[in-house]
Amino acid sequence: MAGVATLGFLITMEIAAHRYGLPGPITNQAREVVFAPKSGPLLYAGMALTLVVLPWRQRFIAVGAAIGIDVVFLLVRRAVGATTTGGHPFGNGALWVILGLAVIAVTRRTGRERVLLLKGVGLGLLLVAGRKTGDLWLIITSKTRPAVLDPYLATADHALGNPSWLVGRIVTATGPIGFNFLDFVYGQLAVAAVVVALYQLRHVAVERRFPGHHLVRTFLVIGVLGPAIYMIFPVVGPIFAYGNGTEHWAAVSLWAEAHPTVNWAVADLWPQTPPPVNTPHSIPFDEITPRNCMPSLHTAWATVIFVHSRKGPRILRYAGTFWLIATLCATLGFGYHYGVDLIAGVVFTLTIEAALRTYDRGWDPSGAKLVAYGATVFAALLVSYRYLPLEMARHPWVYGPLLLLAMASVIYGYVRTTTSWEPRTAPVPQPQTQHEPA
């Protein structure tokens, strides 16, 4: 049922893409069988997730086959003079290995072994398909939402002290060193997620089954549900709505070169001058910039990495904490998000995480209450951002703490509920020693 639902969703996205004259996620994935892939590193990450179902000897064989196939593709492209512009010189081999394992599962495996291998293949392909579907969603938001609601969030952000403007000035002051460091962390979020996922799935090959819940599930659900909120609350971010759009992001700089006379920003204020407190209204924007701010999915995914790294070894816990903090700094410091986006992203994530874990427990009453509460808080945040931003900006010492308290209440509820689900080990009774009378 999950496979059929996923396939139906991908087909729907494929049809939607063709309506706008764009290749869909299935078409893009099929092209990468032969052409230079745009997601080379991600294809190898997907292959790594697939290989968790195989023993070590077969893993080494699969990795060697993927590298060998990539070398052949590279030599053939050089021989015929084909270029890899817009793509990576590697990655085809990883996709061929994943597809080859699918063929082996159907033709050479039976019973539980076939199901296990197909689950591994599906996990690897879903990671890549999820990324391609997300990219398509961003294009759809830019073409179907001509007006954006940035003035509402910029006004509401006064309740938090305009953190994007503050962190933006700090990142700018650090120069290229600080920027490049945060840019690396921001761009390698998927790699960090795969590292945590591989740790969680390390016993699959031995136990011959997947754990009931792991990071990849939450990652994919966030990627599916998040863009739906973009359609409801389209926002482009401070660097676009209140800046020149070319402060940091190389892709945005290329966009600016292609459209040198177009400037849809309200004013060039970010990060030097916070926007004034005025009655907010929607503003028209271009059909290129994604409306992908509310909620912050980078914050959501970094939160998932942090949550799922808590049961790992110390170095993994430290890495999860580091990636969360650095991602929050990058999302604000690069002008991609407002502070209120991050609060919504945390609530959004913990609600989804709670829903998945509650589902595994057969909709435990405590989990169902947590999911309902998280969904209510998230809806209340969206409503307050849309209809109370002016009040929030005029009374920051009231609404700022209230926003943080709302987020903290969801965090507290999640920690308290999930902790109660953990199995408790009874202390081992110590034998009593009998003392002989003197």
Secondary structure, 3 states (H helix, E strand, C coil): CHHHHHHHHHHHHHHHHHHCCCCCHHHHHHHCCCCCCCCHHHHHHHHHHHHHHCCHHHHHHHHHHHHHHHHHHHHHHHHHCCCCCCCCCCCHHHHHHHHHHHHHHHHHCCHHHHHHHHHHHHHHHHHHHHHHHHHHHHHHHHHHCCEECHHHHHHHHHHHCCHHHHHHHHHHHHHHHHHHHHHHHHHCHHHHHHHHHHHHCCCHHHHCCCCCCCHHHHHHHHHHHHHHHHHHCCCCCHHHHCCCCCCCCHHHHHHHHHCCCCCCCCCCCCCCCCCCCCCCCCEECCCCCCCCCCCCHHHHHHHHHHHHCCCCCHHHHHHHHHHHHHHHHHHHHCCCCCHHHHHHHHHHHHHHHHHHHHHHCCCCHHHHHHHHHHHHHHHHHHHHHHHCHHHHHHCHHHHHHHHHHHHHHHHHHHHHHHHHHCCCCCCCCCCCCCCCCC
